[in-house]
Amino acid sequence: MNEKIKLNTSPYCNYNKAFTVYDQLRQPNGLRELLQIFKQIDIPVEKQKILEGGFGTGAYIDYIRHDVKEIYGVEGSTEGLEQALQKMGNAANVHLQLGNILSLTFADDSFHAYMVNQVLHHLDTEPDYPNLNVFLKESRRVLKPGGVLTINTSSQEQLDPHLGVYWNYKYIEKAAHAMQARYIPIDELIFRMEQLQFADIQTTIPSEKIFHEHYYNDPYFALEPDFQKGDSVYSFLSQEEIEEANARIRLDLEDASVQEEMKRADDCAAEIGEAVIVSARKI
Ligand SMILES: C[S@@+](CC[C@H](N)C(=O)[O-])C[C@H]1O[C@@H](n2cnc3c(N)ncnc32)[C@H](O)[C@@H]1O
Protein backbone atom coordinates (compact mmCIF):
# COMPACT_ATOMS: atom_id res chain seq x y z
CA MET A 1 0.00 0.00 0.00
CA ASN A 2 1.57 3.31 -0.94
CA GLU A 3 1.56 6.43 1.25
CA LYS A 4 -1.07 8.23 -0.85
CA ILE A 5 -3.58 5.41 -0.34
CA LYS A 6 -2.85 5.41 3.39
CA LEU A 7 -3.42 9.13 3.71
CA ASN A 8 -6.52 9.54 1.58
CA THR A 9 -8.54 6.36 1.87
CA SER A 10 -8.00 4.13 4.86
CA PRO A 11 -5.06 3.16 7.06
CA TYR A 12 -6.11 -0.50 7.05
CA CYS A 13 -8.16 -1.29 3.94
CA ASN A 14 -6.96 -0.98 0.35
CA TYR A 15 -10.08 0.43 -1.27
CA ASN A 16 -8.59 0.32 -4.76
CA LYS A 17 -8.81 -3.48 -4.36
CA ALA A 18 -12.07 -3.59 -2.39
CA PHE A 19 -13.88 -1.51 -5.00
CA THR A 20 -13.34 -4.15 -7.70
CA VAL A 21 -16.13 -6.13 -5.96
CA TYR A 22 -17.82 -3.55 -3.68
CA ASP A 23 -20.97 -2.86 -5.70
CA GLN A 24 -21.76 -6.57 -5.98
CA LEU A 25 -21.83 -6.88 -2.18
CA ARG A 26 -23.26 -3.70 -0.78
CA GLN A 27 -26.10 -1.28 -1.24
CA PRO A 28 -26.36 2.33 -0.12
CA ASN A 29 -28.52 2.31 3.01
CA GLY A 30 -30.27 5.37 4.39
CA LEU A 31 -31.04 7.08 1.05
CA ARG A 32 -34.67 7.80 1.93
CA GLU A 33 -33.74 9.01 5.39
CA LEU A 34 -30.99 11.28 4.05
CA LEU A 35 -33.36 12.92 1.58
CA GLN A 36 -35.86 13.44 4.40
CA ILE A 37 -33.15 15.20 6.42
CA PHE A 38 -32.17 17.38 3.44
CA LYS A 39 -35.85 18.31 2.98
CA GLN A 40 -35.86 19.87 6.43
CA ILE A 41 -33.22 22.44 5.39
CA ASP A 42 -34.57 25.95 4.82
CA ILE A 43 -34.18 25.85 1.02
CA PRO A 44 -35.98 23.32 -1.28
CA VAL A 45 -33.96 20.19 -2.08
CA GLU A 46 -33.97 20.95 -5.80
CA LYS A 47 -32.08 24.18 -5.08
CA GLN A 48 -29.53 22.61 -2.75
CA LYS A 49 -25.81 22.15 -3.30
CA ILE A 50 -24.62 18.99 -1.55
CA LEU A 51 -21.20 17.44 -0.81
CA GLU A 52 -20.37 13.79 -0.17
CA GLY A 53 -17.04 12.97 1.49
CA GLY A 54 -15.55 9.52 0.81
CA PHE A 55 -18.15 8.67 -1.87
CA GLY A 56 -16.58 5.29 -2.66
CA THR A 57 -17.99 4.03 -5.96
CA GLY A 58 -20.60 6.79 -6.01
CA ALA A 59 -23.74 4.84 -5.10
CA TYR A 60 -25.19 7.62 -2.90
CA ILE A 61 -24.38 10.40 -5.34
CA ASP A 62 -25.86 8.43 -8.23
CA TYR A 63 -29.20 8.30 -6.40
CA ILE A 64 -29.30 11.74 -4.79
CA ARG A 65 -28.11 13.69 -7.85
CA HIS A 66 -31.61 13.46 -9.35
CA ASP A 67 -33.16 15.39 -6.46
CA VAL A 68 -30.66 18.20 -5.86
CA LYS A 69 -29.32 21.13 -7.86
CA GLU A 70 -25.65 20.25 -7.64
CA ILE A 71 -23.70 17.50 -5.95
CA TYR A 72 -19.97 17.43 -5.28
CA GLY A 73 -17.87 14.49 -4.15
CA VAL A 74 -14.39 13.99 -2.70
CA GLU A 75 -12.84 10.51 -2.59
CA GLY A 76 -9.35 9.19 -1.84
CA SER A 77 -9.41 6.11 -4.06
CA THR A 78 -8.68 6.35 -7.79
CA GLU A 79 -10.61 3.11 -8.44
CA GLY A 80 -13.63 4.56 -6.58
CA LEU A 81 -13.48 7.75 -8.63
CA GLU A 82 -13.26 5.81 -11.91
CA GLN A 83 -16.26 3.64 -11.05
CA ALA A 84 -18.28 6.64 -9.93
CA LEU A 85 -17.50 8.49 -13.16
CA GLN A 86 -18.67 5.47 -15.14
CA LYS A 87 -21.96 5.36 -13.21
CA MET A 88 -22.64 9.05 -13.57
CA GLY A 89 -21.64 9.51 -17.20
CA ASN A 90 -21.49 13.22 -17.92
CA ALA A 91 -24.24 14.28 -15.52
CA ALA A 92 -23.95 18.08 -15.60
CA ASN A 93 -24.78 18.61 -11.92
CA VAL A 94 -22.19 16.12 -10.57
CA HIS A 95 -18.64 17.24 -9.73
CA LEU A 96 -16.28 14.53 -8.48
CA GLN A 97 -12.66 14.84 -7.40
CA LEU A 98 -9.85 12.93 -5.75
CA GLY A 99 -8.91 14.41 -2.39
CA ASN A 100 -8.73 14.15 1.36
CA ILE A 101 -11.78 15.03 3.43
CA LEU A 102 -9.49 16.19 6.24
CA SER A 103 -8.35 19.04 4.03
CA LEU A 104 -11.08 20.13 1.61
CA THR A 105 -10.38 22.53 -1.24
CA PHE A 106 -13.80 24.24 -1.14
CA ALA A 107 -14.39 27.80 0.07
CA ASP A 108 -16.06 28.48 3.43
CA ASP A 109 -19.90 28.36 3.49
CA SER A 110 -20.19 26.39 0.20
CA PHE A 111 -22.82 23.69 0.84
CA HIS A 112 -26.36 23.29 2.13
CA ALA A 113 -25.56 19.75 3.24
CA TYR A 114 -22.53 17.52 3.65
CA MET A 115 -22.90 13.74 3.97
CA VAL A 116 -20.40 11.03 4.87
CA ASN A 117 -21.52 7.42 4.69
CA GLN A 118 -19.51 4.75 6.54
CA VAL A 119 -16.30 6.78 6.37
CA LEU A 120 -15.59 7.95 9.93
CA HIS A 121 -14.02 4.66 11.04
CA HIS A 122 -11.28 5.12 8.43
CA LEU A 123 -10.10 8.50 9.69
CA ASP A 124 -8.28 7.56 12.88
CA THR A 125 -5.92 4.94 14.22
CA GLU A 126 -5.49 6.54 17.64
CA PRO A 127 -7.94 5.77 20.44
CA ASP A 128 -8.96 9.39 21.02
CA TYR A 129 -9.92 9.97 17.36
CA PRO A 130 -7.94 13.21 16.73
CA ASN A 131 -8.78 13.30 13.00
CA LEU A 132 -12.47 13.21 13.81
CA ASN A 133 -12.16 16.75 15.16
CA VAL A 134 -10.26 17.82 12.04
CA PHE A 135 -13.07 16.34 9.95
CA LEU A 136 -15.80 18.05 12.01
CA LYS A 137 -14.07 21.44 11.79
CA GLU A 138 -13.63 21.07 8.02
CA SER A 139 -17.30 20.07 7.69
CA ARG A 140 -18.40 23.10 9.65
CA ARG A 141 -16.19 25.35 7.56
CA VAL A 142 -17.59 24.28 4.18
CA LEU A 143 -21.24 24.23 5.30
CA LYS A 144 -23.36 27.34 4.91
CA PRO A 145 -24.84 28.69 8.15
CA GLY A 146 -27.91 26.54 8.81
CA GLY A 147 -26.40 23.79 6.60
CA VAL A 148 -26.62 20.18 7.73
CA LEU A 149 -23.96 17.52 8.30
CA THR A 150 -25.07 13.87 8.09
CA ILE A 151 -22.81 11.12 9.39
CA ASN A 152 -23.88 7.58 8.51
CA THR A 153 -21.97 5.32 10.92
CA SER A 154 -22.54 2.32 13.20
CA SER A 155 -23.00 1.96 16.94
CA GLN A 156 -20.96 -0.26 19.28
CA GLU A 157 -24.10 -2.39 19.82
CA GLN A 158 -24.60 -2.95 16.09
CA LEU A 159 -20.97 -4.08 15.70
CA ASP A 160 -20.87 -6.39 18.72
CA PRO A 161 -19.58 -9.84 17.62
CA HIS A 162 -22.06 -11.76 19.77
CA LEU A 163 -25.05 -9.48 20.31
CA GLY A 164 -24.85 -7.30 17.17
CA VAL A 165 -26.36 -7.32 13.70
CA TYR A 166 -23.65 -8.97 11.55
CA TRP A 167 -23.87 -12.74 11.93
CA ASN A 168 -20.36 -13.47 10.58
CA TYR A 169 -18.74 -11.27 13.27
CA LYS A 170 -19.18 -14.11 15.77
CA TYR A 171 -16.61 -16.07 13.73
CA ILE A 172 -14.15 -13.19 13.36
CA GLU A 173 -14.38 -11.84 16.90
CA LYS A 174 -10.86 -10.34 16.94
CA ALA A 175 -11.57 -8.35 13.77
CA ALA A 176 -14.98 -7.28 15.05
CA HIS A 177 -13.38 -5.85 18.21
CA ALA A 178 -10.73 -4.08 16.11
CA MET A 179 -13.55 -2.61 14.05
CA GLN A 180 -15.47 -1.49 17.14
CA ALA A 181 -12.36 0.37 18.29
CA ARG A 182 -12.35 2.34 15.02
CA TYR A 183 -15.94 3.54 15.51
CA ILE A 184 -16.35 6.32 18.01
CA PRO A 185 -19.34 5.56 20.28
CA ILE A 186 -22.40 7.56 19.17
CA ASP A 187 -22.67 9.46 22.50
CA GLU A 188 -19.05 10.60 22.19
CA LEU A 189 -19.57 11.64 18.59
CA ILE A 190 -22.58 13.74 19.62
CA PHE A 191 -20.58 15.30 22.46
CA ARG A 192 -17.82 16.37 20.05
CA MET A 193 -20.34 17.78 17.59
CA GLU A 194 -21.92 19.84 20.37
CA GLN A 195 -18.51 21.12 21.42
CA LEU A 196 -17.79 22.19 17.83
CA GLN A 197 -20.99 24.21 17.59
CA PHE A 198 -23.33 21.89 15.78
CA ALA A 199 -26.96 22.13 16.92
CA ASP A 200 -30.22 20.18 16.56
CA ILE A 201 -28.34 16.90 16.71
CA GLN A 202 -30.57 13.94 15.82
CA THR A 203 -30.11 10.23 15.26
CA THR A 204 -32.02 8.29 12.61
CA ILE A 205 -31.89 4.55 11.95
CA PRO A 206 -31.84 3.76 8.21
CA SER A 207 -34.44 1.18 7.22
CA GLU A 208 -32.48 -0.51 4.44
CA LYS A 209 -29.79 -3.15 4.81
CA ILE A 210 -26.08 -2.64 4.09
CA PHE A 211 -25.28 -5.88 2.23
CA HIS A 212 -26.96 -7.52 -0.71
CA GLU A 213 -29.66 -10.11 -0.03
CA HIS A 214 -27.30 -13.12 -0.34
CA TYR A 215 -25.45 -12.17 2.86
CA TYR A 216 -28.67 -12.54 4.86
CA ASN A 217 -29.94 -15.72 3.16
CA ASP A 218 -26.93 -17.77 2.14
CA PRO A 219 -24.20 -18.49 4.72
CA TYR A 220 -21.78 -19.61 2.00
CA PHE A 221 -21.78 -16.06 0.61
CA ALA A 222 -19.65 -14.84 3.54
CA LEU A 223 -17.10 -17.59 2.83
CA GLU A 224 -16.35 -16.25 -0.63
CA PRO A 225 -12.99 -14.43 -1.08
CA ASP A 226 -14.76 -11.64 -2.98
CA PHE A 227 -17.10 -10.97 -0.06
CA GLN A 228 -14.12 -10.83 2.27
CA LYS A 229 -12.22 -8.53 -0.10
CA GLY A 230 -15.12 -6.09 -0.14
CA ASP A 231 -15.60 -5.80 3.63
CA SER A 232 -12.87 -3.89 5.47
CA VAL A 233 -13.40 -5.91 8.70
CA TYR A 234 -11.40 -8.76 7.10
CA SER A 235 -8.38 -6.44 6.77
CA PHE A 236 -7.73 -7.08 10.47
CA LEU A 237 -7.11 -10.82 9.90
CA SER A 238 -4.29 -12.82 8.36
CA GLN A 239 -5.13 -15.29 5.60
CA GLU A 240 -4.63 -18.09 8.12
CA GLU A 241 -7.12 -16.50 10.55
CA ILE A 242 -9.65 -16.08 7.74
CA GLU A 243 -9.30 -19.74 6.83
CA GLU A 244 -9.77 -20.76 10.48
CA ALA A 245 -12.94 -18.63 10.65
CA ASN A 246 -14.24 -20.19 7.42
CA ALA A 247 -13.59 -23.67 8.86
CA ARG A 248 -15.57 -22.81 12.02
CA ILE A 249 -18.48 -21.60 9.89
CA ARG A 250 -18.42 -24.81 7.83
CA LEU A 251 -18.45 -26.87 11.03
CA ASP A 252 -21.35 -24.89 12.50
CA LEU A 253 -23.31 -25.30 9.28
CA GLU A 254 -23.53 -29.02 10.05
CA ASP A 255 -25.69 -28.59 13.15
CA ALA A 256 -27.46 -25.47 11.80
CA SER A 257 -25.99 -23.19 14.46
CA VAL A 258 -24.88 -20.75 11.73
CA GLN A 259 -28.50 -20.47 10.62
CA GLU A 260 -29.50 -19.81 14.24
CA GLU A 261 -26.90 -17.05 14.47
CA MET A 262 -28.16 -15.56 11.20
CA LYS A 263 -31.70 -15.51 12.60
CA ARG A 264 -30.53 -13.89 15.85
CA ALA A 265 -28.62 -11.19 13.94
CA ASP A 266 -31.64 -10.55 11.66
CA ASP A 267 -33.95 -10.12 14.66
CA CYS A 268 -31.43 -7.80 16.26
CA ALA A 269 -31.14 -5.71 13.06
CA ALA A 270 -34.93 -5.41 12.93
CA GLU A 271 -34.78 -3.95 16.42
CA ILE A 272 -31.71 -1.64 16.35
CA GLY A 273 -30.94 -1.25 12.60
CA GLU A 274 -27.63 -1.84 10.87
CA ALA A 275 -26.38 1.75 10.96
CA VAL A 276 -27.07 5.13 12.53
CA ILE A 277 -27.30 8.53 10.83
CA VAL A 278 -26.25 11.36 13.12
CA SER A 279 -27.34 14.71 11.67
CA ALA A 280 -26.73 18.23 12.91
CA ARG A 281 -27.04 21.85 11.83
CA LYS A 282 -24.21 24.40 11.65
CA ILE A 283 -24.97 27.41 13.79
C1 LIG B 1 -16.64 2.04 3.63
S1 LIG B 1 -16.20 3.04 2.27
C2 LIG B 1 -17.74 3.90 2.03
C3 LIG B 1 -17.94 4.33 0.61
C4 LIG B 1 -19.27 5.05 0.34
N1 LIG B 1 -19.43 6.20 1.19
C5 LIG B 1 -20.41 4.08 0.55
O1 LIG B 1 -21.02 4.08 1.63
O2 LIG B 1 -20.70 3.32 -0.36
C6 LIG B 1 -15.15 4.31 2.98
C7 LIG B 1 -14.70 5.31 1.94
O3 LIG B 1 -14.09 6.44 2.56
C8 LIG B 1 -12.98 6.83 1.76
N2 LIG B 1 -12.09 7.62 2.63
C9 LIG B 1 -11.59 7.29 3.83
N3 LIG B 1 -10.83 8.27 4.34
C10 LIG B 1 -10.84 9.27 3.42
C11 LIG B 1 -10.24 10.57 3.38
N4 LIG B 1 -9.47 11.02 4.38
N5 LIG B 1 -10.47 11.33 2.29
C12 LIG B 1 -11.23 10.88 1.27
N6 LIG B 1 -11.84 9.66 1.26
C13 LIG B 1 -11.64 8.87 2.33
C14 LIG B 1 -12.39 5.51 1.30
O4 LIG B 1 -11.54 5.67 0.18
C15 LIG B 1 -13.68 4.76 0.97
O5 LIG B 1 -14.10 5.06 -0.32
The ligand as a MOL file (V3000), in Angstrom:
LIG
                    3D

  0  0  0     0  0            999 V3000
M  V30 BEGIN CTAB
M  V30 COUNTS 27 29 0 0 0
M  V30 BEGIN ATOM
M  V30 1 C -16.6370 2.0390 3.6310 0
M  V30 2 S -16.2030 3.0400 2.2740 0 CHG=1
M  V30 3 C -17.7410 3.9000 2.0260 0
M  V30 4 C -17.9440 4.3320 0.6080 0
M  V30 5 C -19.2660 5.0490 0.3400 0
M  V30 6 N -19.4260 6.1980 1.1920 0
M  V30 7 C -20.4130 4.0790 0.5540 0
M  V30 8 O -21.0170 4.0840 1.6290 0
M  V30 9 O -20.6950 3.3220 -0.3610 0 CHG=-1
M  V30 10 C -15.1540 4.3110 2.9800 0
M  V30 11 C -14.6980 5.3080 1.9390 0
M  V30 12 O -14.0920 6.4370 2.5580 0
M  V30 13 C -12.9820 6.8310 1.7610 0
M  V30 14 N -12.0900 7.6220 2.6310 0
M  V30 15 C -11.5890 7.2860 3.8320 0
M  V30 16 N -10.8270 8.2710 4.3420 0
M  V30 17 C -10.8420 9.2730 3.4240 0
M  V30 18 C -10.2350 10.5650 3.3810 0
M  V30 19 N -9.4710 11.0200 4.3780 0
M  V30 20 N -10.4730 11.3300 2.2880 0
M  V30 21 C -11.2330 10.8760 1.2650 0
M  V30 22 N -11.8430 9.6550 1.2590 0
M  V30 23 C -11.6380 8.8710 2.3300 0
M  V30 24 C -12.3910 5.5140 1.3010 0
M  V30 25 O -11.5410 5.6660 0.1800 0
M  V30 26 C -13.6750 4.7610 0.9730 0
M  V30 27 O -14.0990 5.0610 -0.3200 0
M  V30 END ATOM
M  V30 BEGIN BOND
M  V30 1 1 1 2
M  V30 2 1 2 3
M  V30 3 1 2 10
M  V30 4 1 3 4
M  V30 5 1 4 5
M  V30 6 1 5 6
M  V30 7 1 5 7
M  V30 8 2 7 8
M  V30 9 1 7 9
M  V30 10 1 10 11
M  V30 11 1 11 12
M  V30 12 1 11 26
M  V30 13 1 12 13
M  V30 14 1 13 14
M  V30 15 1 13 24
M  V30 16 1 14 15
M  V30 17 1 14 23
M  V30 18 2 15 16
M  V30 19 1 16 17
M  V30 20 1 17 18
M  V30 21 2 17 23
M  V30 22 1 18 19
M  V30 23 2 18 20
M  V30 24 1 20 21
M  V30 25 2 21 22
M  V30 26 1 22 23
M  V30 27 1 24 25
M  V30 28 1 24 26
M  V30 29 1 26 27
M  V30 END BOND
M  V30 END CTAB
M  END
